[in-house]
Amino acid sequence: MATYVIGDFIRETRIRKGYTQEEVSYGICTPASLSRIENGMQTPGRYILDKLMERLGMENSVFNVFVKQGGNGTLRARTGNGQKHG
């Protein structure tokens, strides 16, 4: 299983799909909060994480949120089949 820092995963998926931070964060959190999440400076709560993943078209069943706190406070997730999705 592959492991990704959640902010990196969100940023890479957002950019790959051609969305701005404003588009992804609209109605979920502020663009500044999304920027901090993407840069690993803020850990999203479960609700915000779920909504961001939904906005990016990522189903929780695909991403299969094996979420845990990393040693340095970063939120990490492992995909169920070891591949990046998006």
WOBELMO-V941493 format. One record per residue. N is the residue number from 1. RES is the residue in three letters. PSI is psi in whole degrees, 0 to 359 (999 if undefined). NEAR is the number of other C-alpha atoms within 10 Angstrom. Layout:
<<N/RES/PSI/NEAR> <N/RES/PSI/NEAR>>
This chain:
<<1/MET/134/11> <2/ALA/150/11> <3/THR/135/16> <4/TYR/144/16> <5/VAL/129/19> <6/ILE/321/22> <7/GLY/320/24> <8/ASP/316/15> <9/PHE/315/18> <10/ILE/313/23> <11/ARG/311/19> <12/GLU/318/14> <13/THR/316/19> <14/ARG/313/22> <15/ILE/316/11> <16/ARG/326/10> <17/LYS/356/12> <18/GLY/23/10> <19/TYR/150/14> <20/THR/166/12> <21/GLN/324/18> <22/GLU/318/14> <23/GLU/317/14> <24/VAL/321/21> <25/SER/345/20> <26/TYR/121/13> <27/GLY/359/10> <28/ILE/308/17> <29/CYS/178/15> <30/THR/155/14> <31/PRO/327/17> <32/ALA/321/12> <33/SER/317/17> <34/LEU/320/26> <35/SER/316/17> <36/ARG/322/15> <37/ILE/313/22> <38/GLU/329/22> <39/ASN/6/16> <40/GLY/17/18> <41/MET/351/14> <42/GLN/138/16> <43/THR/124/21> <44/PRO/146/21> <45/GLY/169/9> <46/ARG/317/11> <47/TYR/311/10> <48/ILE/318/15> <49/LEU/313/19> <50/ASP/315/17> <51/LYS/319/17> <52/LEU/316/21> <53/MET/321/20> <54/GLU/315/13> <55/ARG/326/16> <56/LEU/1/17> <57/GLY/22/13> <58/MET/116/18> <59/GLU/142/15> <60/ASN/329/14> <61/SER/328/9> <62/VAL/312/13> <63/PHE/338/19> <64/ASN/83/14> <65/VAL/80/17> <66/PHE/72/12> <67/VAL/139/16> <68/LYS/162/12> <69/GLN/128/12> <70/GLY/168/11> <71/GLY/331/8> <72/ASN/18/7> <73/GLY/359/12> <74/THR/148/19> <75/LEU/128/20> <76/ARG/152/20> <77/ALA/145/21> <78/ARG/137/20> <79/THR/153/20> <80/GLY/330/16> <81/ASN/10/12> <82/GLY/6/10> <83/GLN/150/12> <84/LYS/144/16> <85/HIS/153/12> <86/GLY/999/17>>
